[in-house]
């Protein structure tokens, strides 16, 4: 047993090659996560293994190399770009005598920093407690001591058992509060459906420019910065396009290996994605790993049941790629992609025309037009409005 070391802000990051692809992109993403959490990367330790070591994940020799890097750079925190088991984390901290966290804990920490709304704070706390629940044993020596004092001697419960019971009570309370918020959200959604309000949701990889695009379309003034998870809480605003009434919402960004605790805690929020009428999948077109990012977002959308929601890709940041604003159509003149720059405004009129026609088709669905959910792409009866031809079913 040992006392867990205090955390710090000078980090040594560890990236092991376990047969994954795009290792450099993963490492750069981890560095951005570290920066977003308010820490600095002092050194990078790399290695290659066929499989993780059951006890130390990195193996005895690599742990010694990490220890040398800690001393050489005066660092006080080790961050693994992998998911560590509770036993591996405890063993590493015991050997290194420094705080060790994994990718999941780092993302949870950033979410805790970014959450501003009441619901967001509850969701993040629930995710953190779910992650902590498996890491109580042997984390702090006082947790193993039996309570003392008059009336508490004898077969009482240990501090570990008390903390676990208190944690379980807190988790139940958080779930109960989130359940009430989920009912309120469901009521609001039913009200929108009765009013036939066209609902559009921005989704995409973190730092793809969703909040910048949201501000450009709605003038909402939502916080936007060149950081991972710069904004966390979902924001909705009313906008008009081609004379049509639209509710546009900005959602939390996705990332590779999004922690399951977060997906579970944000279930109610993510559920809104599956209930939207149209998804605008914002892509950072300037990123060399954009295809992998698109795949990561699509996997999360599949996981939360949003596969059938109509979807249009918005290739953002054309000011960095020097691509011309354009609307790309596929089979049967179906809109698949819009190229634009949310920062400069180039291409925004094209997107507004697309949204206006989509909202018009939605409003006319009881008449001659139609708007239906298919297999992840947008389906509209062909119309002409503002010079933009909308897609149709084959």
C-alpha positions as CSV (number, residue, x, y, z in Angstrom):
1,X,0.0,0.0,0.0
2,X,1.1,3.6,-0.7
3,X,-0.1,7.1,-0.6
4,X,-0.9,8.3,-4.1
5,X,1.6,11.0,-5.3
6,X,0.3,14.5,-5.8
7,X,-0.5,15.6,-9.4
8,X,1.5,18.1,-11.3
9,X,1.5,20.1,-14.6
10,X,4.9,19.1,-16.1
11,X,4.2,15.9,-18.0
12,X,6.2,13.0,-19.5
13,X,3.9,11.4,-22.2
14,X,4.2,7.8,-23.1
15,X,3.3,6.5,-26.6
16,X,3.8,2.7,-27.3
17,X,3.4,1.1,-30.7
18,X,1.0,-1.8,-30.1
19,X,0.3,-2.2,-33.8
20,X,-2.0,0.8,-34.2
21,X,-2.0,3.0,-37.2
22,X,-1.4,6.8,-37.4
23,X,0.9,6.9,-34.3
24,X,2.2,10.4,-35.0
25,X,-1.3,11.8,-35.3
26,X,-2.3,10.1,-32.1
27,X,0.8,11.6,-30.4
28,X,0.1,15.1,-31.7
29,X,-3.5,14.7,-30.5
30,X,-2.3,13.7,-27.0
31,X,-0.1,16.8,-26.9
32,X,-3.1,19.0,-27.7
33,X,-5.1,17.2,-25.0
34,X,-2.3,17.9,-22.5
35,X,-2.2,21.6,-23.5
36,X,-6.0,21.8,-23.3
37,X,-5.8,20.5,-19.7
38,X,-3.3,23.2,-18.8
39,X,-0.1,21.1,-18.6
40,X,3.1,21.1,-20.6
41,X,4.9,18.2,-22.3
42,X,8.4,18.0,-21.0
43,X,9.5,14.8,-22.7
44,X,8.1,12.0,-24.9
45,X,8.9,8.3,-24.3
46,X,8.2,5.9,-27.1
47,X,8.4,2.2,-27.4
48,X,7.1,-0.9,-29.2
49,X,5.5,-4.0,-27.7
50,X,3.5,-6.9,-29.2
51,X,1.1,-6.5,-26.3
52,X,0.8,-4.5,-23.0
53,X,2.6,-5.8,-20.0
54,X,0.0,-7.1,-17.5
55,X,1.6,-5.4,-14.5
56,X,3.2,-2.3,-15.8
57,X,1.8,-1.9,-19.3
58,X,5.1,-0.7,-20.7
59,X,7.4,-3.3,-19.2
60,X,10.2,-3.0,-16.6
61,X,12.9,-1.5,-18.9
62,X,10.6,1.1,-20.3
63,X,9.4,2.1,-16.9
64,X,13.0,2.8,-15.9
65,X,13.4,5.0,-19.0
66,X,10.2,6.9,-18.0
67,X,11.7,7.4,-14.5
68,X,14.9,8.8,-16.0
69,X,12.9,11.2,-18.1
70,X,11.0,12.4,-15.0
71,X,14.3,13.2,-13.2
72,X,16.0,14.7,-16.2
73,X,13.3,17.1,-16.9
74,X,11.9,17.8,-13.4
75,X,8.5,16.5,-14.5
76,X,5.9,15.4,-11.9
77,X,3.2,13.7,-14.0
78,X,3.2,10.8,-16.4
79,X,0.4,10.5,-19.1
80,X,-0.1,7.3,-21.1
81,X,-1.7,7.7,-24.5
82,X,-3.5,4.4,-23.7
83,X,-6.1,3.0,-21.3
84,X,-4.5,1.7,-18.2
85,X,-6.1,-0.9,-15.9
86,X,-6.4,0.1,-12.2
87,X,-3.7,-2.4,-11.3
88,X,-1.3,-1.1,-14.0
89,X,-1.9,2.5,-12.8
90,X,-1.2,1.6,-9.1
91,X,1.9,-0.4,-10.0
92,X,3.3,2.4,-12.2
93,X,2.8,5.0,-9.5
94,X,4.4,2.8,-6.9
95,X,7.5,2.3,-9.2
96,X,7.7,5.9,-10.4
97,X,6.6,7.7,-7.2
98,X,4.7,10.2,-9.4
99,X,1.1,10.6,-10.5
100,X,0.2,8.4,-13.5
101,X,-2.9,9.0,-15.6
102,X,-4.2,7.5,-18.8
103,X,-5.9,9.0,-21.9
104,X,-9.3,8.4,-20.4
105,X,-8.5,10.3,-17.1
106,X,-7.0,13.2,-19.2
107,X,-10.1,13.6,-21.3
108,X,-12.3,13.5,-18.2
109,X,-10.2,16.2,-16.6
110,X,-10.7,18.4,-19.7
111,X,-14.4,17.8,-19.6
112,X,-14.5,18.9,-16.0
113,X,-12.7,22.1,-16.9
114,X,-15.1,22.9,-19.8
115,X,-18.5,22.0,-18.3
116,X,-20.4,25.2,-17.5
117,X,-24.1,24.2,-17.4
118,X,-25.7,22.3,-14.5
119,X,-26.4,19.3,-16.7
120,X,-22.9,19.3,-18.1
121,X,-21.3,19.3,-14.6
122,X,-23.6,16.5,-13.4
123,X,-22.7,14.4,-16.5
124,X,-18.9,15.0,-16.1
125,X,-19.0,14.1,-12.4
126,X,-20.9,10.9,-13.1
127,X,-18.3,9.9,-15.7
128,X,-15.5,10.7,-13.3
129,X,-17.0,8.7,-10.4
130,X,-17.7,5.8,-12.7
131,X,-14.0,5.9,-13.7
132,X,-12.9,6.2,-10.1
133,X,-15.0,3.4,-8.8
134,X,-12.6,0.8,-10.0
135,X,-9.5,2.6,-8.7
136,X,-10.2,3.0,-5.0
137,X,-8.4,-0.1,-3.7
138,X,-4.8,0.6,-2.6
139,X,-4.9,4.1,-3.9
140,X,-4.5,5.7,-0.5
141,X,-3.4,3.9,2.7
142,X,-6.1,5.5,4.8
143,X,-8.7,3.8,2.8
144,X,-7.7,0.4,4.2
145,X,-7.8,1.5,7.9
146,X,-10.7,0.5,10.0
147,X,-12.7,3.2,11.7
148,X,-11.8,3.8,15.3
149,X,-13.4,5.6,18.3
150,X,-16.1,4.9,20.8
151,X,-18.9,2.9,19.3
152,X,-16.9,2.1,16.1
153,X,-14.4,-0.5,17.5
154,X,-14.7,-4.1,16.5
155,X,-16.2,-5.4,13.2
156,X,-16.9,-2.0,11.7
157,X,-16.4,-1.0,8.1
158,X,-13.1,0.1,6.7
159,X,-12.6,3.6,5.3
160,X,-12.5,1.9,1.8
161,X,-15.9,0.4,2.3
162,X,-17.3,3.7,3.5
163,X,-15.9,5.6,0.6
164,X,-17.2,3.0,-1.8
165,X,-20.7,3.3,-0.3
166,X,-20.6,7.1,-0.4
167,X,-19.5,6.9,-4.0
168,X,-22.3,4.6,-4.9
169,X,-24.8,6.9,-3.1
170,X,-23.5,9.9,-5.1
171,X,-23.7,8.0,-8.4
172,X,-27.4,7.1,-7.7
173,X,-28.1,10.7,-6.9
174,X,-26.5,12.0,-10.1
175,X,-28.3,9.4,-12.2
176,X,-31.6,10.5,-10.6
177,X,-31.0,14.2,-11.3
178,X,-30.0,13.5,-14.9
179,X,-33.1,11.4,-15.3
180,X,-35.2,14.4,-14.4
181,X,-33.3,16.5,-16.9
182,X,-33.8,13.8,-19.5
183,X,-37.5,14.0,-19.0
184,X,-37.5,17.7,-19.4
185,X,-35.5,17.3,-22.6
186,X,-38.0,14.8,-23.9
187,X,-40.8,17.2,-23.2
188,X,-39.1,20.0,-25.1
189,X,-38.4,17.6,-28.0
190,X,-42.1,16.6,-28.2
191,X,-43.0,20.3,-28.2
192,X,-40.7,21.0,-31.2
193,X,-42.1,18.0,-33.0
194,X,-45.6,19.2,-32.5
195,X,-44.6,22.6,-33.9
196,X,-42.8,21.0,-36.8
197,X,-39.6,22.9,-36.2
198,X,-36.8,21.7,-38.4
199,X,-33.9,20.6,-36.1
200,X,-30.3,20.6,-37.4
201,X,-27.4,19.4,-35.2
202,X,-23.7,20.1,-35.8
203,X,-21.5,17.1,-35.1
204,X,-17.9,16.4,-35.8
205,X,-14.4,15.7,-34.4
206,X,-13.2,18.0,-31.7
207,X,-11.6,21.2,-33.0
208,X,-13.1,20.8,-36.5
209,X,-14.7,24.3,-36.2
210,X,-18.3,23.4,-35.1
211,X,-18.6,26.4,-32.7
212,X,-17.1,28.8,-35.2
213,X,-19.6,27.6,-37.8
214,X,-22.4,27.8,-35.3
215,X,-21.5,31.4,-34.5
216,X,-21.3,32.3,-38.2
217,X,-24.8,31.0,-38.9
218,X,-26.5,32.2,-35.7
219,X,-24.3,35.0,-34.3
220,X,-24.6,33.3,-31.0
221,X,-21.2,34.3,-29.6
222,X,-20.5,30.8,-28.3
223,X,-16.9,30.4,-27.1
224,X,-14.6,29.1,-29.8
225,X,-10.9,28.5,-29.6
226,X,-8.1,26.4,-31.2
227,X,-8.4,23.8,-28.4
228,X,-9.7,20.3,-28.1
229,X,-13.1,20.3,-26.4
230,X,-13.1,24.2,-26.3
231,X,-16.9,24.0,-25.7
232,X,-18.8,21.2,-24.0
233,X,-22.3,22.2,-23.3
234,X,-24.9,21.9,-26.0
235,X,-26.2,25.2,-27.3
236,X,-29.3,25.8,-29.5
237,X,-30.3,28.9,-31.4
238,X,-33.1,29.8,-33.9
239,X,-32.0,30.8,-37.4
240,X,-33.7,31.6,-40.7
241,X,-32.6,30.4,-44.1
242,X,-34.4,31.0,-47.3
243,X,-37.4,32.2,-45.2
244,X,-37.5,28.9,-43.3
245,X,-37.4,28.6,-39.5
246,X,-34.6,26.3,-38.2
247,X,-33.3,25.3,-34.8
248,X,-29.5,24.8,-35.0
249,X,-27.7,23.1,-32.2
250,X,-23.9,22.8,-31.4
251,X,-22.9,19.6,-29.7
252,X,-19.8,18.3,-27.9
253,X,-16.9,17.2,-30.2
254,X,-16.0,13.5,-30.6
255,X,-12.5,12.0,-30.5
256,X,-10.8,8.7,-31.0
257,X,-11.4,6.2,-28.3
258,X,-14.0,8.3,-26.6
259,X,-14.2,7.0,-23.0
260,X,-17.2,4.7,-22.5
261,X,-17.9,6.4,-19.2
262,X,-18.5,9.7,-21.1
263,X,-20.7,8.0,-23.7
264,X,-22.8,6.6,-20.8
265,X,-22.9,9.8,-18.8
266,X,-23.8,12.0,-21.8
267,X,-26.4,9.5,-23.0
268,X,-29.3,12.0,-22.7
269,X,-27.3,14.7,-24.6
270,X,-26.1,12.3,-27.3
271,X,-29.6,11.0,-27.7
272,X,-30.6,14.3,-29.1
273,X,-28.3,13.5,-32.1
274,X,-30.5,10.6,-33.1
275,X,-33.6,12.7,-32.8
276,X,-32.4,15.5,-35.1
277,X,-33.9,16.0,-38.6
278,X,-30.5,16.6,-40.2
279,X,-26.9,16.3,-39.1
280,X,-24.1,18.6,-40.4
281,X,-20.9,16.6,-40.0
282,X,-18.2,19.2,-39.7
283,X,-14.8,18.0,-41.0
284,X,-11.4,19.8,-40.6
285,X,-10.5,19.6,-44.3
286,X,-7.0,20.8,-43.4
287,X,-6.2,17.8,-41.2
288,X,-4.1,15.1,-42.8
289,X,-6.0,12.5,-40.6
290,X,-9.4,13.8,-41.6
291,X,-10.5,10.4,-43.0
292,X,-9.7,8.7,-39.7
293,X,-11.5,11.5,-37.8
294,X,-14.6,11.0,-40.1
295,X,-14.5,7.3,-39.3
296,X,-14.2,8.0,-35.5
297,X,-17.3,10.3,-35.6
298,X,-19.3,7.8,-37.7
299,X,-18.5,5.0,-35.2
300,X,-19.8,7.1,-32.3
301,X,-22.9,8.1,-34.3
302,X,-23.5,4.4,-35.0
303,X,-23.1,3.6,-31.3
304,X,-25.7,6.2,-30.2
305,X,-28.2,5.1,-32.7
306,X,-27.9,8.0,-35.2
307,X,-27.1,5.9,-38.3
308,X,-30.4,6.6,-40.0
309,X,-30.4,10.4,-39.5
310,X,-29.8,12.3,-42.8
311,X,-26.3,13.6,-42.9
312,X,-24.3,16.2,-44.9
313,X,-20.5,16.6,-44.6
314,X,-19.3,20.2,-44.1
315,X,-15.6,20.4,-45.1
316,X,-14.5,23.4,-43.1
317,X,-11.3,25.5,-43.1
318,X,-11.0,25.9,-46.9
319,X,-9.1,29.1,-46.1
320,X,-6.2,26.8,-45.1
321,X,-6.5,24.4,-48.0
322,X,-7.3,27.0,-50.7
323,X,-10.2,25.0,-51.9
324,X,-13.1,26.9,-53.6
325,X,-16.5,27.0,-51.9
326,X,-18.7,24.4,-53.5
327,X,-21.6,22.0,-53.1
328,X,-20.7,18.4,-54.1
329,X,-23.5,16.1,-55.3
330,X,-23.5,12.4,-55.7
331,X,-26.0,9.9,-57.2
332,X,-29.3,11.4,-58.3
333,X,-28.0,14.9,-57.5
334,X,-27.9,14.1,-53.8
335,X,-25.9,16.6,-51.7
336,X,-23.0,14.9,-50.0
337,X,-20.6,17.6,-49.1
338,X,-20.3,21.4,-48.8
339,X,-16.9,23.1,-48.9
340,X,-16.7,26.4,-46.9
341,X,-14.7,28.4,-44.4
342,X,-16.6,29.3,-41.2
343,X,-13.8,31.7,-40.2
344,X,-13.9,33.8,-43.4
345,X,-17.5,33.2,-44.3
346,X,-16.7,31.8,-47.8
347,X,-19.3,29.3,-48.8
348,X,-21.8,30.1,-46.0
349,X,-24.4,31.3,-48.6
350,X,-24.3,27.9,-50.2
351,X,-24.9,26.2,-46.8
352,X,-27.7,28.5,-46.0
353,X,-29.4,27.7,-49.3
354,X,-29.0,24.0,-48.6
355,X,-30.5,24.4,-45.1
356,X,-33.3,26.5,-46.5
357,X,-34.3,23.9,-49.0
358,X,-34.0,21.1,-46.5
359,X,-36.3,23.0,-44.1
360,X,-38.7,23.7,-46.9
361,X,-38.9,20.0,-47.8
362,X,-39.4,19.2,-44.2
363,X,-42.3,21.7,-43.9
364,X,-43.9,20.3,-47.1
365,X,-43.6,16.6,-46.1
366,X,-47.3,16.3,-45.6
367,X,-47.9,17.7,-49.1
368,X,-46.0,17.1,-52.3
369,X,-42.5,17.1,-50.9
370,X,-40.9,14.6,-48.6
371,X,-38.0,14.3,-46.1
372,X,-37.1,10.9,-44.9
373,X,-34.4,9.2,-42.8
374,X,-32.3,6.8,-44.9
375,X,-28.9,5.2,-44.3
376,X,-26.9,8.2,-43.1
377,X,-27.3,10.4,-46.1
378,X,-29.8,13.2,-46.8
379,X,-32.8,12.4,-48.9
380,X,-35.0,15.1,-50.4
381,X,-37.3,15.2,-53.3
382,X,-35.6,17.2,-56.1
383,X,-36.4,20.9,-56.0
384,X,-34.6,24.1,-57.1
385,X,-34.2,27.0,-54.7
386,X,-31.4,29.5,-54.6
387,X,-29.6,27.7,-57.4
388,X,-28.9,24.6,-55.2
389,X,-30.4,21.3,-56.4
390,X,-31.3,19.0,-53.5
391,X,-30.7,15.2,-53.6
392,X,-33.3,12.5,-54.1
393,X,-33.7,8.8,-53.6
394,X,-32.7,6.5,-56.4
